[in-house]
């Protein structure tokens, strides 16, 4: 895991995906087998390398959850999410779409109203 911290800033994600693709496809699965374990994400965050909390498109799990709620028309979840993280409405997908764009694109009226 130290290799993740030693990777140049901004290249941690590429390094992690490279390890998973080319060296050990089960790299993250091993952490699920332990009762208590710090994952590579915990280790990186402890060392100030928070870039690893993003996917290759630069989205965090929160961003993805917001967009998922809009796409599936889960108005209650979307409303709760926006109450807790109002700035997240500004997050865009790799295609430059916000949760509002996705709600309109997929004709999700309840999510659009939120």
C-alpha positions in Angstrom: 0.0 0.0 0.0 2.9 2.3 0.5 3.3 2.3 -3.2 0.1 4.3 -3.5 1.4 7.0 -1.2 4.7 7.1 -3.1 3.1 7.5 -6.4 3.3 11.1 -7.8 0.4 13.3 -6.8 -2.5 12.9 -9.2 -1.2 9.5 -10.5 -2.4 7.4 -7.6 -5.7 6.4 -9.4 -3.8 5.3 -12.5 -1.4 3.3 -10.3 -4.2 1.6 -8.4 -6.1 0.7 -11.6 -2.8 -0.5 -13.1 -2.2 -2.8 -10.1 -5.8 -4.2 -10.4 -5.7 -4.7 -14.2 -2.1 -6.0 -14.6 -0.8 -7.4 -11.4 -3.7 -8.5 -9.1 -7.3 -8.3 -10.1 -8.3 -9.4 -6.6 -6.2 -6.7 -4.9 -9.2 -5.0 -3.2 -11.1 -8.2 -2.6 -8.5 -9.3 -0.1 -9.5 -6.5 2.2 -13.1 -7.7 2.2 -12.0 -11.0 3.7 -10.6 -9.4 6.9 -12.8 -8.5 9.8 -11.0 -5.2 10.5 -8.8 -3.8 7.8 -7.6 -0.5 6.5 -8.1 -0.5 2.7 -5.8 1.3 0.3 -8.3 4.2 0.4 -7.9 4.5 4.2 -4.1 4.3 4.0 -4.0 7.0 1.3 -6.4 9.3 3.1 -4.3 9.0 6.3 -1.4 10.2 4.2 -3.2 13.1 2.6 -3.7 11.4 -0.8 -7.4 11.9 -1.2 -7.3 11.7 -5.0 -7.8 7.9 -4.6 -11.4 8.5 -3.4 -12.2 9.5 -7.0 -12.9 7.3 -10.0 -11.0 7.8 -13.3 -13.5 10.5 -14.3 -12.8 12.5 -11.1 -16.1 11.8 -9.4 -16.4 10.8 -5.8 -18.8 8.2 -4.4 -21.0 11.1 -3.3 -21.1 12.5 -6.8 -22.0 9.1 -8.3 -24.7 8.6 -5.7 -26.2 12.0 -6.5 -26.3 11.2 -10.2 -27.7 7.7 -9.6 -30.5 9.2 -7.5 -31.4 11.6 -10.4 -31.2 8.8 -13.0 -33.5 6.5 -11.0 -35.9 9.2 -10.1 -35.4 8.6 -6.3 -36.7 12.0 -5.3 -36.5 11.3 -1.5 -32.9 10.2 -1.7 -32.0 13.1 -4.0 -33.7 15.6 -1.6 -31.9 14.2 1.4 -28.6 14.2 -0.4 -29.0 17.9 -1.5 -30.0 18.9 2.0 -26.8 17.4 3.4 -24.5 18.4 0.5 -26.0 21.3 -1.4 -22.8 22.1 -3.3 -22.9 18.6 -4.9 -25.5 19.9 -7.4 -22.6 21.5 -9.2 -20.8 18.2 -9.8 -20.6 17.2 -13.4 -20.2 13.8 -15.1 -17.4 13.2 -17.6 -19.9 14.4 -20.3 -20.4 17.7 -18.4 -23.9 16.7 -17.1 -25.2 17.7 -13.7 -27.9 15.8 -11.8 -30.4 18.2 -13.3 -29.2 17.3 -16.8 -29.6 13.6 -16.0 -33.1 14.0 -14.6 -34.2 15.8 -17.8 -32.3 13.4 -20.1 -33.9 10.3 -18.5 -37.3 12.1 -18.1 -37.3 11.7 -14.3 -39.8 14.4 -13.3 -39.7 13.8 -9.6 -35.9 14.2 -9.5 -36.1 17.3 -11.7 -38.6 18.9 -9.4 -36.2 18.4 -6.4 
